[in-house]
Amino acid sequence: MSKQLPPADVAILSRPEVRELFARDAMRSSRTAGAAAVQDFELFATDWGFDLGAIRIPVHIWQGDADRNVPPHHARLLHDAIPGSVLHELAGEGHLMAFDHFEDIGTALNRAVTQP
């Protein structure tokens, strides 16, 4: 599996505490986990039923430019479609970048909802 991941994700998954989280999650997954994954793919490929251009609340999009699960281009498309959105594209980061940027993400989101 590590051959398919960017180096940043391999490094995060090599941490014992992260491996433990993923192992615990896998052991506790529900019977509907597979159906949820299918639903995610269906939603990705169909009309979401609302206009992204109509969103008026603060939106921050966090994306690693080395993400192989969600191509960075998708984040840019969302950013271009959502007025006033903020795109945080992180160089060299993969899909698991939130593990290393959790505090930055929380701070940015807190600012977005507390500032007029």
C-alpha positions as CSV (number, residue, x, y, z in Angstrom):
1,M,0.0,0.0,0.0
2,S,2.8,2.4,0.8
3,K,4.0,2.4,-2.8
4,Q,0.7,4.0,-3.8
5,L,0.9,6.8,-1.2
6,P,2.9,10.0,-1.4
7,P,5.9,10.1,1.0
8,A,4.1,12.5,3.3
9,D,1.2,10.0,3.9
10,V,3.7,7.1,4.3
11,A,5.5,9.1,7.0
12,I,2.2,9.9,8.9
13,L,1.1,6.2,8.7
14,S,4.4,5.1,10.1
15,R,3.7,6.8,13.4
16,P,2.6,4.2,16.0
17,E,-0.2,6.4,17.3
18,V,-1.6,6.9,13.8
19,R,-1.3,3.1,13.0
20,E,-3.2,2.4,16.2
21,L,-6.0,4.8,15.2
22,F,-6.4,3.2,11.8
23,A,-6.3,-0.3,13.3
24,R,-9.0,0.6,15.8
25,D,-11.1,2.2,13.2
26,A,-10.9,-0.9,11.0
27,M,-11.8,-3.2,13.8
28,R,-14.8,-1.1,14.8
29,S,-16.1,-0.4,11.3
30,S,-19.8,-1.0,10.8
31,R,-21.6,-3.3,8.5
32,T,-22.6,-0.2,6.4
33,A,-19.0,1.0,5.8
34,G,-18.9,-0.5,2.3
35,A,-22.3,1.1,1.4
36,A,-21.1,4.4,2.7
37,A,-18.0,4.3,0.4
38,V,-20.3,3.5,-2.5
39,Q,-22.5,6.4,-1.6
40,D,-19.5,8.7,-1.5
41,F,-18.5,7.7,-5.0
42,E,-22.1,8.2,-6.2
43,L,-22.3,11.6,-4.7
44,F,-19.0,12.6,-6.3
45,A,-20.3,11.6,-9.7
46,T,-23.7,13.2,-9.6
47,D,-25.3,16.6,-9.2
48,W,-25.3,17.7,-5.6
49,G,-28.6,19.4,-5.8
50,F,-27.4,22.9,-4.9
51,D,-25.4,25.7,-6.5
52,L,-21.9,26.0,-5.0
53,G,-22.0,29.7,-6.1
54,A,-24.9,30.3,-3.7
55,I,-22.8,29.4,-0.6
56,R,-22.5,32.5,1.6
57,I,-20.9,31.1,4.7
58,P,-17.1,31.0,5.2
59,V,-15.5,28.0,3.4
60,H,-11.9,26.9,3.8
61,I,-10.6,24.1,1.6
62,W,-7.5,22.3,2.7
63,Q,-5.7,20.2,0.1
64,G,-2.3,18.6,-0.1
65,D,-0.8,19.0,-3.5
66,A,0.6,15.4,-3.4
67,D,-2.8,13.9,-2.5
68,R,-3.5,10.8,-4.6
69,N,-7.0,10.2,-3.1
70,V,-8.5,13.5,-4.0
71,P,-6.7,15.2,-6.8
72,P,-5.7,18.8,-6.0
73,H,-7.5,19.9,-9.2
74,H,-10.8,19.1,-7.4
75,A,-10.0,21.5,-4.6
76,R,-9.3,24.2,-7.1
77,L,-12.6,23.5,-8.9
78,L,-14.5,23.9,-5.6
79,H,-12.5,27.0,-4.7
80,D,-13.3,28.6,-8.0
81,A,-17.0,27.8,-7.7
82,I,-17.5,28.9,-4.1
83,P,-17.4,32.8,-3.7
84,G,-15.0,34.0,-1.1
85,S,-13.7,30.5,-0.3
86,V,-10.1,30.2,0.9
87,L,-7.9,27.5,-0.6
88,H,-5.1,26.2,1.5
89,E,-3.0,24.1,-0.8
90,L,-0.1,22.6,1.1
91,A,3.1,21.7,-0.8
92,G,4.2,18.1,-0.5
93,E,1.3,17.1,1.7
94,G,-1.0,14.1,1.0
95,H,-4.5,13.0,1.9
96,L,-3.6,12.7,5.6
97,M,-2.2,16.2,6.0
98,A,-4.8,17.1,8.7
99,F,-2.7,15.0,11.2
100,D,0.1,17.6,10.9
101,H,-2.1,20.7,10.4
102,F,-4.9,20.1,12.8
103,E,-4.1,23.1,14.9
104,D,-3.8,25.4,11.8
105,I,-7.1,24.1,10.4
106,G,-8.9,24.7,13.7
107,T,-7.4,28.2,14.1
108,A,-8.5,29.2,10.6
109,L,-12.0,27.8,11.0
110,N,-12.4,29.4,14.4
111,R,-11.3,32.8,12.9
112,A,-13.8,32.3,10.0
113,V,-16.8,31.8,12.3
114,T,-15.9,34.4,14.9
115,Q,-14.9,37.3,12.7
116,P,-17.7,39.4,11.1
